[in-house]
Amino acid sequence: GAADTRALAREFERRFLPGDLLLVVEEGERRRALAGLGLFAASLEPRDGRATAYVCVGQACRPPVTEPRELGAVLDEETTS
């Protein structure tokens, strides 16, 4: 429910991305469950105490972003490549 989390989610939702998944993970049990999905997921952590977005394809993730416009650029690049 934090403003920075909502801003990143809105940026994701502005696009038609069938088959893509937005996963919001808070600290605690959900975070531990995500880390259990694979080694790549264990390193997906917030940056500087801010909501952080990772765009992942398979088990490879792009560098994390914390700004909605950065997330938009990464999503746009992924959908055109």
Distance bins in CASP14 RR format, pairs under 12 A and 6 or more apart:
PFRMAT RR
TARGET T0000
AUTHOR 0000-0000-0000
RMODE 2
METHOD distances of the structure
MODEL  1
1 7 0 0 0 0 0 1 0 0 0 0 0
1 8 0 0 0 0 0 1 0 0 0 0 0
1 9 0 0 0 0 1 0 0 0 0 0 0
1 10 0 0 0 0 0 1 0 0 0 0 0
1 24 0 0 0 0 1 0 0 0 0 0 0
1 26 0 0 0 0 1 0 0 0 0 0 0
1 51 0 0 0 0 1 0 0 0 0 0 0
2 8 0 0 0 0 1 0 0 0 0 0 0
2 9 0 0 0 0 0 1 0 0 0 0 0
2 24 0 0 0 0 0 1 0 0 0 0 0
2 26 0 0 0 0 1 0 0 0 0 0 0
2 46 0 0 0 0 0 1 0 0 0 0 0
2 49 0 0 0 0 0 1 0 0 0 0 0
2 50 0 0 0 0 1 0 0 0 0 0 0
2 51 1 0 0 1 0 0 0 0 0 0 0
2 52 0 0 0 0 0 1 0 0 0 0 0
2 66 0 0 0 0 0 1 0 0 0 0 0
3 9 0 0 0 0 0 1 0 0 0 0 0
3 10 0 0 0 0 0 1 0 0 0 0 0
3 50 0 0 0 0 0 1 0 0 0 0 0
3 51 0 0 0 0 1 0 0 0 0 0 0
3 68 0 0 0 0 0 1 0 0 0 0 0
4 10 0 0 0 0 0 1 0 0 0 0 0
4 11 0 0 0 0 0 1 0 0 0 0 0
4 24 0 0 0 0 0 1 0 0 0 0 0
4 46 0 0 0 0 1 0 0 0 0 0 0
4 47 0 0 0 0 0 1 0 0 0 0 0
4 48 0 0 0 0 0 1 0 0 0 0 0
4 49 0 0 0 0 1 0 0 0 0 0 0
4 50 1 0 1 0 0 0 0 0 0 0 0
4 51 1 0 1 0 0 0 0 0 0 0 0
4 52 0 0 0 0 1 0 0 0 0 0 0
4 53 0 0 0 0 0 1 0 0 0 0 0
4 65 0 0 0 0 0 1 0 0 0 0 0
4 66 1 0 0 1 0 0 0 0 0 0 0
4 67 0 0 0 0 1 0 0 0 0 0 0
4 68 0 0 0 0 1 0 0 0 0 0 0
4 71 0 0 0 0 0 1 0 0 0 0 0
5 11 0 0 0 0 0 1 0 0 0 0 0
5 12 0 0 0 0 0 1 0 0 0 0 0
5 22 0 0 0 0 0 1 0 0 0 0 0
5 23 0 0 0 0 0 1 0 0 0 0 0
5 24 1 0 0 1 0 0 0 0 0 0 0
5 25 0 0 0 0 0 1 0 0 0 0 0
5 26 0 0 0 0 1 0 0 0 0 0 0
5 46 0 0 0 0 1 0 0 0 0 0 0
5 49 0 0 0 0 0 1 0 0 0 0 0
5 50 0 0 0 0 1 0 0 0 0 0 0
5 51 1 0 1 0 0 0 0 0 0 0 0
5 52 0 0 0 0 1 0 0 0 0 0 0
5 53 0 0 0 0 1 0 0 0 0 0 0
5 66 0 0 0 0 0 1 0 0 0 0 0
5 68 0 0 0 0 0 1 0 0 0 0 0
5 71 0 0 0 0 0 1 0 0 0 0 0
6 12 0 0 0 0 0 1 0 0 0 0 0
6 13 0 0 0 0 0 1 0 0 0 0 0
6 22 0 0 0 0 0 1 0 0 0 0 0
6 24 0 0 0 0 1 0 0 0 0 0 0
6 51 0 0 0 0 1 0 0 0 0 0 0
6 68 0 0 0 0 1 0 0 0 0 0 0
7 13 0 0 0 0 0 1 0 0 0 0 0
7 14 0 0 0 0 0 1 0 0 0 0 0
7 50 0 0 0 0 0 1 0 0 0 0 0
7 51 1 0 0 1 0 0 0 0 0 0 0
7 52 0 0 0 0 0 1 0 0 0 0 0
7 53 0 0 0 0 1 0 0 0 0 0 0
7 65 0 0 0 0 0 1 0 0 0 0 0
7 66 0 0 0 0 1 0 0 0 0 0 0
7 67 0 0 0 0 1 0 0 0 0 0 0
7 68 1 0 1 0 0 0 0 0 0 0 0
7 69 0 0 0 0 1 0 0 0 0 0 0
7 70 0 0 0 0 0 1 0 0 0 0 0
7 71 0 0 0 0 1 0 0 0 0 0 0
7 72 0 0 0 0 0 1 0 0 0 0 0
8 14 0 0 0 0 0 1 0 0 0 0 0
8 22 0 0 0 0 1 0 0 0 0 0 0
8 23 0 0 0 0 0 1 0 0 0 0 0
8 24 0 0 0 0 1 0 0 0 0 0 0
8 46 0 0 0 0 0 1 0 0 0 0 0
8 47 0 0 0 0 0 1 0 0 0 0 0
8 50 0 0 0 0 1 0 0 0 0 0 0
8 51 1 0 1 0 0 0 0 0 0 0 0
8 52 0 0 0 0 1 0 0 0 0 0 0
8 53 1 0 1 0 0 0 0 0 0 0 0
8 54 0 0 0 0 0 1 0 0 0 0 0
8 55 0 0 0 0 0 1 0 0 0 0 0
8 64 0 0 0 0 0 1 0 0 0 0 0
8 65 0 0 0 0 1 0 0 0 0 0 0
8 66 1 0 0 1 0 0 0 0 0 0 0
8 67 0 0 0 0 1 0 0 0 0 0 0
8 68 1 0 1 0 0 0 0 0 0 0 0
8 69 0 0 0 0 0 1 0 0 0 0 0
8 70 0 0 0 0 1 0 0 0 0 0 0
8 71 1 0 1 0 0 0 0 0 0 0 0
8 72 0 0 0 0 1 0 0 0 0 0 0
8 74 0 0 0 0 0 1 0 0 0 0 0
8 75 0 0 0 0 0 1 0 0 0 0 0
9 15 0 0 0 0 0 1 0 0 0 0 0
9 22 1 0 0 1 0 0 0 0 0 0 0
9 23 0 0 0 0 0 1 0 0 0 0 0
9 24 1 0 0 1 0 0 0 0 0 0 0
9 51 0 0 0 0 1 0 0 0 0 0 0
9 53 0 0 0 0 1 0 0 0 0 0 0
9 68 0 0 0 0 1 0 0 0 0 0 0
9 71 0 0 0 0 1 0 0 0 0 0 0
9 72 0 0 0 0 0 1 0 0 0 0 0
10 22 0 0 0 0 0 1 0 0 0 0 0
10 51 0 0 0 0 0 1 0 0 0 0 0
10 53 0 0 0 0 0 1 0 0 0 0 0
10 68 1 0 0 1 0 0 0 0 0 0 0
10 69 0 0 0 0 0 1 0 0 0 0 0
10 71 0 0 0 0 1 0 0 0 0 0 0
10 72 0 0 0 0 0 1 0 0 0 0 0
11 17 0 0 0 0 0 1 0 0 0 0 0
11 22 0 0 0 0 0 1 0 0 0 0 0
11 51 0 0 0 0 0 1 0 0 0 0 0
11 53 0 0 0 0 1 0 0 0 0 0 0
11 55 0 0 0 0 0 1 0 0 0 0 0
11 65 0 0 0 0 1 0 0 0 0 0 0
11 66 0 0 0 0 0 1 0 0 0 0 0
11 67 0 0 0 0 1 0 0 0 0 0 0
11 68 1 0 1 0 0 0 0 0 0 0 0
11 69 1 0 0 1 0 0 0 0 0 0 0
11 70 0 0 0 0 1 0 0 0 0 0 0
11 71 1 0 1 0 0 0 0 0 0 0 0
11 72 1 0 1 0 0 0 0 0 0 0 0
11 73 0 0 0 0 1 0 0 0 0 0 0
11 74 0 0 0 0 1 0 0 0 0 0 0
11 75 1 0 0 1 0 0 0 0 0 0 0
11 76 0 0 0 0 0 1 0 0 0 0 0
12 20 0 0 0 0 1 0 0 0 0 0 0
12 21 0 0 0 0 1 0 0 0 0 0 0
12 22 1 0 1 0 0 0 0 0 0 0 0
12 23 0 0 0 0 0 1 0 0 0 0 0
12 24 0 0 0 0 1 0 0 0 0 0 0
12 51 0 0 0 0 0 1 0 0 0 0 0
12 53 1 0 0 1 0 0 0 0 0 0 0
12 54 0 0 0 0 0 1 0 0 0 0 0
12 55 0 0 0 0 1 0 0 0 0 0 0
12 65 0 0 0 0 0 1 0 0 0 0 0
12 68 0 0 0 0 1 0 0 0 0 0 0
12 71 1 0 0 1 0 0 0 0 0 0 0
12 72 0 0 0 0 1 0 0 0 0 0 0
12 74 0 0 0 0 0 1 0 0 0 0 0
12 75 1 0 0 1 0 0 0 0 0 0 0
12 76 0 0 0 0 0 1 0 0 0 0 0
12 78 0 0 0 0 0 1 0 0 0 0 0
12 79 0 0 0 0 0 1 0 0 0 0 0
13 20 0 0 0 0 0 1 0 0 0 0 0
13 22 1 0 0 1 0 0 0 0 0 0 0
13 24 0 0 0 0 0 1 0 0 0 0 0
13 68 0 0 0 0 0 1 0 0 0 0 0
13 71 0 0 0 0 0 1 0 0 0 0 0
13 72 0 0 0 0 0 1 0 0 0 0 0
13 75 0 0 0 0 0 1 0 0 0 0 0
14 22 0 0 0 0 0 1 0 0 0 0 0
14 68 0 0 0 0 1 0 0 0 0 0 0
14 69 0 0 0 0 0 1 0 0 0 0 0
14 71 0 0 0 0 1 0 0 0 0 0 0
14 72 1 0 0 1 0 0 0 0 0 0 0
14 75 0 0 0 0 1 0 0 0 0 0 0
14 76 0 0 0 0 0 1 0 0 0 0 0
14 79 0 0 0 0 0 1 0 0 0 0 0
15 22 0 0 0 0 0 1 0 0 0 0 0
15 55 0 0 0 0 0 1 0 0 0 0 0
15 71 0 0 0 0 0 1 0 0 0 0 0
15 72 1 0 0 1 0 0 0 0 0 0 0
15 73 0 0 0 0 0 1 0 0 0 0 0
15 74 0 0 0 0 0 1 0 0 0 0 0
15 75 1 0 1 0 0 0 0 0 0 0 0
15 76 1 0 0 1 0 0 0 0 0 0 0
15 77 0 0 0 0 0 1 0 0 0 0 0
15 78 0 0 0 0 1 0 0 0 0 0 0
15 79 1 0 0 1 0 0 0 0 0 0 0
15 80 0 0 0 0 0 1 0 0 0 0 0
16 75 0 0 0 0 0 1 0 0 0 0 0
16 79 0 0 0 0 1 0 0 0 0 0 0
17 55 0 0 0 0 0 1 0 0 0 0 0
17 57 0 0 0 0 0 1 0 0 0 0 0
17 71 0 0 0 0 0 1 0 0 0 0 0
17 72 0 0 0 0 0 1 0 0 0 0 0
17 75 1 0 0 1 0 0 0 0 0 0 0
17 76 0 0 0 0 0 1 0 0 0 0 0
17 78 0 0 0 0 1 0 0 0 0 0 0
17 79 1 0 0 1 0 0 0 0 0 0 0
18 79 0 0 0 0 0 1 0 0 0 0 0
19 57 0 0 0 0 0 1 0 0 0 0 0
19 79 0 0 0 0 0 1 0 0 0 0 0
20 55 0 0 0 0 1 0 0 0 0 0 0
20 56 0 0 0 0 0 1 0 0 0 0 0
20 57 0 0 0 0 1 0 0 0 0 0 0
20 58 0 0 0 0 0 1 0 0 0 0 0
20 75 0 0 0 0 1 0 0 0 0 0 0
20 78 0 0 0 0 1 0 0 0 0 0 0
20 79 0 0 0 0 1 0 0 0 0 0 0
21 54 0 0 0 0 0 1 0 0 0 0 0
21 55 0 0 0 0 0 1 0 0 0 0 0
21 56 0 0 0 0 1 0 0 0 0 0 0
21 57 0 0 0 0 0 1 0 0 0 0 0
21 58 0 0 0 0 0 1 0 0 0 0 0
22 53 0 0 0 0 1 0 0 0 0 0 0
22 54 0 0 0 0 0 1 0 0 0 0 0
22 55 0 0 0 0 0 1 0 0 0 0 0
22 56 0 0 0 0 0 1 0 0 0 0 0
22 71 0 0 0 0 0 1 0 0 0 0 0
22 75 0 0 0 0 0 1 0 0 0 0 0
23 30 0 0 0 0 1 0 0 0 0 0 0
23 31 0 0 0 0 0 1 0 0 0 0 0
23 33 0 0 0 0 0 1 0 0 0 0 0
23 34 1 0 0 1 0 0 0 0 0 0 0
23 37 0 0 0 0 0 1 0 0 0 0 0
23 41 0 0 0 0 1 0 0 0 0 0 0
23 44 0 0 0 0 1 0 0 0 0 0 0
23 53 0 0 0 0 0 1 0 0 0 0 0
23 54 0 0 0 0 1 0 0 0 0 0 0
23 55 0 0 0 0 0 1 0 0 0 0 0
23 56 0 0 0 0 1 0 0 0 0 0 0
24 30 0 0 0 0 1 0 0 0 0 0 0
24 31 0 0 0 0 0 1 0 0 0 0 0
24 34 0 0 0 0 0 1 0 0 0 0 0
24 44 0 0 0 0 0 1 0 0 0 0 0
24 46 0 0 0 0 0 1 0 0 0 0 0
24 51 0 0 0 0 1 0 0 0 0 0 0
24 52 0 0 0 0 0 1 0 0 0 0 0
24 53 0 0 0 0 1 0 0 0 0 0 0
24 54 0 0 0 0 0 1 0 0 0 0 0
25 31 1 0 1 0 0 0 0 0 0 0 0
25 32 0 0 0 0 1 0 0 0 0 0 0
25 33 0 0 0 0 1 0 0 0 0 0 0
25 34 1 0 1 0 0 0 0 0 0 0 0
25 35 0 0 0 0 1 0 0 0 0 0 0
25 36 0 0 0 0 0 1 0 0 0 0 0
25 37 0 0 0 0 0 1 0 0 0 0 0
25 41 0 0 0 0 1 0 0 0 0 0 0
25 42 0 0 0 0 0 1 0 0 0 0 0
25 44 1 0 0 1 0 0 0 0 0 0 0
25 45 0 0 0 0 1 0 0 0 0 0 0
25 46 0 0 0 0 1 0 0 0 0 0 0
25 51 0 0 0 0 0 1 0 0 0 0 0
25 52 0 0 0 0 1 0 0 0 0 0 0
25 53 0 0 0 0 0 1 0 0 0 0 0
25 54 0 0 0 0 1 0 0 0 0 0 0
26 32 0 0 0 0 0 1 0 0 0 0 0
26 33 0 0 0 0 0 1 0 0 0 0 0
26 34 0 0 0 0 0 1 0 0 0 0 0
26 46 0 0 0 0 1 0 0 0 0 0 0
26 51 0 0 0 0 0 1 0 0 0 0 0
27 33 0 0 0 0 0 1 0 0 0 0 0
27 34 0 0 0 0 0 1 0 0 0 0 0
27 35 0 0 0 0 0 1 0 0 0 0 0
27 45 0 0 0 0 1 0 0 0 0 0 0
27 46 0 0 0 0 1 0 0 0 0 0 0
27 49 0 0 0 0 0 1 0 0 0 0 0
27 51 0 0 0 0 0 1 0 0 0 0 0
28 34 0 0 0 0 1 0 0 0 0 0 0
28 35 0 0 0 0 0 1 0 0 0 0 0
29 35 0 0 0 0 0 1 0 0 0 0 0
29 36 0 0 0 0 0 1 0 0 0 0 0
30 36 0 0 0 0 0 1 0 0 0 0 0
30 37 0 0 0 0 0 1 0 0 0 0 0
30 41 0 0 0 0 0 1 0 0 0 0 0
30 44 0 0 0 0 0 1 0 0 0 0 0
31 37 0 0 0 0 0 1 0 0 0 0 0
31 41 0 0 0 0 1 0 0 0 0 0 0
31 42 0 0 0 0 1 0 0 0 0 0 0
31 43 0 0 0 0 0 1 0 0 0 0 0
31 44 0 0 0 0 1 0 0 0 0 0 0
31 45 0 0 0 0 1 0 0 0 0 0 0
31 46 0 0 0 0 1 0 0 0 0 0 0
32 41 0 0 0 0 0 1 0 0 0 0 0
32 42 0 0 0 0 1 0 0 0 0 0 0
33 41 0 0 0 0 1 0 0 0 0 0 0
33 42 0 0 0 0 0 1 0 0 0 0 0
34 40 0 0 0 0 0 1 0 0 0 0 0
34 41 1 0 1 0 0 0 0 0 0 0 0
34 42 0 0 0 0 1 0 0 0 0 0 0
34 43 0 0 0 0 0 1 0 0 0 0 0
34 44 1 0 0 1 0 0 0 0 0 0 0
34 45 0 0 0 0 0 1 0 0 0 0 0
34 54 0 0 0 0 0 1 0 0 0 0 0
34 56 0 0 0 0 0 1 0 0 0 0 0
35 41 1 0 1 0 0 0 0 0 0 0 0
35 42 1 0 1 0 0 0 0 0 0 0 0
35 43 0 0 0 0 1 0 0 0 0 0 0
35 44 0 0 0 0 1 0 0 0 0 0 0
35 45 0 0 0 0 1 0 0 0 0 0 0
36 42 1 0 0 1 0 0 0 0 0 0 0
36 43 0 0 0 0 0 1 0 0 0 0 0
36 44 0 0 0 0 0 1 0 0 0 0 0
37 43 0 0 0 0 0 1 0 0 0 0 0
37 44 0 0 0 0 1 0 0 0 0 0 0
37 56 0 0 0 0 0 1 0 0 0 0 0
37 58 0 0 0 0 0 1 0 0 0 0 0
37 59 0 0 0 0 1 0 0 0 0 0 0
38 44 0 0 0 0 0 1 0 0 0 0 0
38 56 0 0 0 0 0 1 0 0 0 0 0
38 58 0 0 0 0 0 1 0 0 0 0 0
38 59 1 0 0 1 0 0 0 0 0 0 0
38 61 0 0 0 0 0 1 0 0 0 0 0
39 59 1 0 0 1 0 0 0 0 0 0 0
39 60 0 0 0 0 0 1 0 0 0 0 0
39 61 0 0 0 0 0 1 0 0 0 0 0
40 54 0 0 0 0 1 0 0 0 0 0 0
40 56 1 0 0 1 0 0 0 0 0 0 0
40 57 0 0 0 0 0 1 0 0 0 0 0
40 58 0 0 0 0 1 0 0 0 0 0 0
40 59 1 0 1 0 0 0 0 0 0 0 0
40 60 1 0 0 1 0 0 0 0 0 0 0
40 61 1 0 0 1 0 0 0 0 0 0 0
40 62 0 0 0 0 0 1 0 0 0 0 0
41 54 0 0 0 0 1 0 0 0 0 0 0
41 56 0 0 0 0 1 0 0 0 0 0 0
41 58 0 0 0 0 0 1 0 0 0 0 0
41 59 0 0 0 0 1 0 0 0 0 0 0
41 60 0 0 0 0 0 1 0 0 0 0 0
41 61 0 0 0 0 1 0 0 0 0 0 0
42 59 0 0 0 0 0 1 0 0 0 0 0
42 61 0 0 0 0 0 1 0 0 0 0 0
43 52 0 0 0 0 0 1 0 0 0 0 0
43 54 0 0 0 0 1 0 0 0 0 0 0
43 56 0 0 0 0 0 1 0 0 0 0 0
43 59 0 0 0 0 0 1 0 0 0 0 0
43 60 0 0 0 0 0 1 0 0 0 0 0
43 61 0 0 0 0 1 0 0 0 0 0 0
43 63 0 0 0 0 0 1 0 0 0 0 0
43 64 0 0 0 0 1 0 0 0 0 0 0
44 52 1 0 0 1 0 0 0 0 0 0 0
44 53 0 0 0 0 1 0 0 0 0 0 0
44 54 1 0 1 0 0 0 0 0 0 0 0
44 55 0 0 0 0 0 1 0 0 0 0 0
44 56 0 0 0 0 1 0 0 0 0 0 0
44 59 0 0 0 0 0 1 0 0 0 0 0
44 61 1 0 0 1 0 0 0 0 0 0 0
44 62 0 0 0 0 0 1 0 0 0 0 0
44 63 0 0 0 0 0 1 0 0 0 0 0
44 64 1 0 0 1 0 0 0 0 0 0 0
45 51 0 0 0 0 0 1 0 0 0 0 0
45 52 1 0 0 1 0 0 0 0 0 0 0
45 54 0 0 0 0 1 0 0 0 0 0 0
45 61 0 0 0 0 0 1 0 0 0 0 0
45 64 0 0 0 0 1 0 0 0 0 0 0
45 66 0 0 0 0 0 1 0 0 0 0 0
46 52 1 0 1 0 0 0 0 0 0 0 0
46 53 0 0 0 0 0 1 0 0 0 0 0
46 54 0 0 0 0 0 1 0 0 0 0 0
46 64 0 0 0 0 1 0 0 0 0 0 0
46 65 0 0 0 0 0 1 0 0 0 0 0
46 66 0 0 0 0 1 0 0 0 0 0 0
47 53 0 0 0 0 1 0 0 0 0 0 0
47 54 0 0 0 0 0 1 0 0 0 0 0
47 63 0 0 0 0 1 0 0 0 0 0 0
47 64 1 0 1 0 0 0 0 0 0 0 0
47 65 0 0 0 0 1 0 0 0 0 0 0
47 66 1 0 1 0 0 0 0 0 0 0 0
47 67 0 0 0 0 0 1 0 0 0 0 0
47 70 0 0 0 0 0 1 0 0 0 0 0
48 64 0 0 0 0 0 1 0 0 0 0 0
48 65 0 0 0 0 0 1 0 0 0 0 0
48 66 1 0 0 1 0 0 0 0 0 0 0
48 67 0 0 0 0 0 1 0 0 0 0 0
49 64 0 0 0 0 0 1 0 0 0 0 0
49 66 0 0 0 0 1 0 0 0 0 0 0
50 64 0 0 0 0 1 0 0 0 0 0 0
50 65 0 0 0 0 0 1 0 0 0 0 0
50 66 1 0 1 0 0 0 0 0 0 0 0
50 67 0 0 0 0 1 0 0 0 0 0 0
50 68 0 0 0 0 0 1 0 0 0 0 0
50 70 0 0 0 0 0 1 0 0 0 0 0
51 64 0 0 0 0 0 1 0 0 0 0 0
51 65 0 0 0 0 1 0 0 0 0 0 0
51 66 1 0 0 1 0 0 0 0 0 0 0
51 67 0 0 0 0 1 0 0 0 0 0 0
51 68 0 0 0 0 1 0 0 0 0 0 0
51 70 0 0 0 0 0 1 0 0 0 0 0
51 71 0 0 0 0 1 0 0 0 0 0 0
52 61 0 0 0 0 0 1 0 0 0 0 0
52 62 0 0 0 0 0 1 0 0 0 0 0
52 63 0 0 0 0 0 1 0 0 0 0 0
52 64 1 0 1 0 0 0 0 0 0 0 0
52 65 1 0 0 1 0 0 0 0 0 0 0
52 66 1 0 1 0 0 0 0 0 0 0 0
52 67 0 0 0 0 0 1 0 0 0 0 0
52 68 0 0 0 0 0 1 0 0 0 0 0
52 70 0 0 0 0 0 1 0 0 0 0 0
52 71 0 0 0 0 1 0 0 0 0 0 0
53 61 0 0 0 0 1 0 0 0 0 0 0
53 62 0 0 0 0 1 0 0 0 0 0 0
53 63 0 0 0 0 0 1 0 0 0 0 0
53 64 1 0 0 1 0 0 0 0 0 0 0
53 65 1 0 1 0 0 0 0 0 0 0 0
53 66 1 0 0 1 0 0 0 0 0 0 0
53 67 0 0 0 0 1 0 0 0 0 0 0
53 68 0 0 0 0 1 0 0 0 0 0 0
53 69 0 0 0 0 0 1 0 0 0 0 0
53 70 0 0 0 0 1 0 0 0 0 0 0
53 71 1 0 1 0 0 0 0 0 0 0 0
53 72 0 0 0 0 1 0 0 0 0 0 0
53 73 0 0 0 0 0 1 0 0 0 0 0
53 74 1 0 0 1 0 0 0 0 0 0 0
53 75 0 0 0 0 1 0 0 0 0 0 0
53 78 0 0 0 0 0 1 0 0 0 0 0
54 60 0 0 0 0 0 1 0 0 0 0 0
54 61 1 0 1 0 0 0 0 0 0 0 0
54 62 1 0 0 1 0 0 0 0 0 0 0
54 63 0 0 0 0 1 0 0 0 0 0 0
54 64 1 0 1 0 0 0 0 0 0 0 0
54 65 0 0 0 0 1 0 0 0 0 0 0
54 66 0 0 0 0 0 1 0 0 0 0 0
54 70 0 0 0 0 0 1 0 0 0 0 0
54 71 0 0 0 0 1 0 0 0 0 0 0
54 74 0 0 0 0 1 0 0 0 0 0 0
54 75 0 0 0 0 0 1 0 0 0 0 0
54 78 0 0 0 0 0 1 0 0 0 0 0
55 61 1 0 0 1 0 0 0 0 0 0 0
55 62 1 0 1 0 0 0 0 0 0 0 0
55 63 0 0 0 0 1 0 0 0 0 0 0
55 64 0 0 0 0 1 0 0 0 0 0 0
55 65 0 0 0 0 1 0 0 0 0 0 0
55 70 0 0 0 0 0 1 0 0 0 0 0
55 71 1 0 0 1 0 0 0 0 0 0 0
55 72 0 0 0 0 1 0 0 0 0 0 0
55 73 0 0 0 0 0 1 0 0 0 0 0
55 74 1 0 1 0 0 0 0 0 0 0 0
55 75 1 0 0 1 0 0 0 0 0 0 0
55 76 0 0 0 0 0 1 0 0 0 0 0
55 77 0 0 0 0 1 0 0 0 0 0 0
55 78 1 0 1 0 0 0 0 0 0 0 0
55 79 0 0 0 0 0 1 0 0 0 0 0
55 81 0 0 0 0 0 1 0 0 0 0 0
56 62 1 0 0 1 0 0 0 0 0 0 0
56 63 0 0 0 0 0 1 0 0 0 0 0
56 64 0 0 0 0 0 1 0 0 0 0 0
56 74 0 0 0 0 0 1 0 0 0 0 0
56 75 0 0 0 0 0 1 0 0 0 0 0
56 78 0 0 0 0 1 0 0 0 0 0 0
57 74 0 0 0 0 0 1 0 0 0 0 0
57 75 0 0 0 0 0 1 0 0 0 0 0
57 77 0 0 0 0 0 1 0 0 0 0 0
57 78 1 0 0 1 0 0 0 0 0 0 0
57 79 0 0 0 0 0 1 0 0 0 0 0
57 81 0 0 0 0 1 0 0 0 0 0 0
58 78 0 0 0 0 0 1 0 0 0 0 0
60 78 0 0 0 0 0 1 0 0 0 0 0
61 74 0 0 0 0 0 1 0 0 0 0 0
61 78 0 0 0 0 0 1 0 0 0 0 0
62 70 0 0 0 0 0 1 0 0 0 0 0
62 71 0 0 0 0 1 0 0 0 0 0 0
62 72 0 0 0 0 0 1 0 0 0 0 0
62 73 0 0 0 0 0 1 0 0 0 0 0
62 74 1 0 1 0 0 0 0 0 0 0 0
62 75 0 0 0 0 1 0 0 0 0 0 0
62 77 0 0 0 0 1 0 0 0 0 0 0
62 78 1 0 0 1 0 0 0 0 0 0 0
62 81 0 0 0 0 0 1 0 0 0 0 0
63 70 0 0 0 0 1 0 0 0 0 0 0
63 71 0 0 0 0 0 1 0 0 0 0 0
63 73 0 0 0 0 0 1 0 0 0 0 0
63 74 0 0 0 0 1 0 0 0 0 0 0
64 70 0 0 0 0 1 0 0 0 0 0 0
64 71 0 0 0 0 1 0 0 0 0 0 0
64 74 0 0 0 0 1 0 0 0 0 0 0
65 71 1 0 1 0 0 0 0 0 0 0 0
65 72 0 0 0 0 1 0 0 0 0 0 0
65 73 0 0 0 0 1 0 0 0 0 0 0
65 74 1 0 0 1 0 0 0 0 0 0 0
65 75 0 0 0 0 1 0 0 0 0 0 0
65 77 0 0 0 0 0 1 0 0 0 0 0
66 74 0 0 0 0 0 1 0 0 0 0 0
67 73 0 0 0 0 1 0 0 0 0 0 0
67 74 0 0 0 0 0 1 0 0 0 0 0
68 74 0 0 0 0 0 1 0 0 0 0 0
68 75 0 0 0 0 0 1 0 0 0 0 0
69 75 0 0 0 0 0 1 0 0 0 0 0
69 76 0 0 0 0 0 1 0 0 0 0 0
70 76 0 0 0 0 0 1 0 0 0 0 0
70 77 0 0 0 0 0 1 0 0 0 0 0
71 77 0 0 0 0 0 1 0 0 0 0 0
71 78 0 0 0 0 0 1 0 0 0 0 0
72 78 0 0 0 0 1 0 0 0 0 0 0
72 79 0 0 0 0 1 0 0 0 0 0 0
72 80 0 0 0 0 0 1 0 0 0 0 0
73 79 0 0 0 0 0 1 0 0 0 0 0
73 80 0 0 0 0 0 1 0 0 0 0 0
74 80 0 0 0 0 0 1 0 0 0 0 0
74 81 0 0 0 0 0 1 0 0 0 0 0
75 81 0 0 0 0 0 1 0 0 0 0 0
END
